[in-house]
Amino acid sequence: MKSYTITVNGKAYDVTVEETGSTPSIPVAAPAAAPKAAAPKASGTAGNVKVEAGAAGKVFKVEASVGQNVKAGDTILVLEVMKMETPVVAPKDGTIATIDVSEGQSVESGALLATLNA
């Protein structure tokens, strides 16, 4: 069994998948690791509210910028998770302090995406 955390519309779901073994296993070469893009940080000071990835994926689009005021629920960036565009929203009102990823960058679950000053 494998366990995953999947975020849909900002709500996290824990999912467990059982492998039945009925499908023949075909060996697949592991994909080459994508080069790590330098994370842009326009401000040297991180904010006091962390915005983290709810699931592993690729940064599809960065919609907010450093210094921008956001309200709780405003989209900061969009992750592509399992071929679906998943918005990452501000957890509370504040100002974007840092954007710690760039478009096209792969991120793991729990990775720091941005910080806010609330």
N, C-alpha and C positions, 0 to 999 in steps of 0.2 A: 504494500500500500504506500501511496505517496500522498503527502498533505501539501496543499497550496492555500495561499491567501489571495483572493481575487477581489479587486475593488471595482464596484459598478456604481456610477453616479455618486462617487464619494463615500459609499458605504462598503465596508470590508466584510467579506464572507470567507469563512474557513471551509475548504472543500477537501474531501479525502477521496482518492481515486484508487480503485482496486484493479490490479492487473489480473486478467483471467487466464492468460497464457494460451488462448485459443487461436490467436493470430501468430503466424510464424515470425520469428524475430529476424530482421534483416540488418546486418551490420551497416552502420552509416558513419562516414568519416565526420569527425567533429569539425564544425565550422571554424575557420581561421578567426582569431581574435581581432576585433576591430581596433584600429589605433585609438588610443585614448585622446580625446580632444581636450585642450587646455580649458579649464572652466573659467569663464569670464567673471571677474569680480570687480565691479566698478567702485565698490566701497571697501575699504580695508577693515571696517568694523562690522561684524556679524550682528544680526538682530537678536532679540531675546525670544522669538518664537520660531522654532524650526519647522520647515515644511519638508516632509520626507516621502519617498516613493512607497506606495502601498503594495506595489508588485514590481517585479522585474520587467523591463521594457526598454523602449528607445524613445528619446525625447523627440516628439514629432514637431512641436511648435512652441516657442516661448512667446507668450502673449503679454506679459507684464515687463516693466523695466525698473531698474533701480531708481528709487526716489518716488515712484508712483504710489499714490494712496489707493488702497483697496478696502473693500468691505468684505465681511465674512461671506463666503460663497462665491466671490468673484474668481474667475479662472486666472491662475498664474501661468500655467503652462499645460500642454497636452502631451500625454504619454501614449505611445502605441504599445498596447499590451495584448498579446495574442491576436494581432491583426485588427484590433479595435481601438479607436481613438478614445482615450479616457482622460477627461479633464482633471487637473489637480487644482483644487480651490484653496483660497485663503481660509484658515481655520477661524480667524477673528479679524476685526477691523485693524488696520495699521498701515505702515509704509514699508514698501519693499526695501530691505537693507542690502541683500545680496541675491544674485541669481548665480547658483553654483554649478550649473550645467549649460551645455550649448546644444543647439538643434543637431540631431543625428547621433548624439552620444548615447551609448548603452548604459543603463543604470540597473543596479540590483535592488531588490526589495529592501526598504529601510535606508536607502542612500539619501543623503542630504541634497535637496533640490534647490531650496531657497531659504532665506530667513526674512522675518518681518520685525519691525519695531512696533509693538502694540501700545 
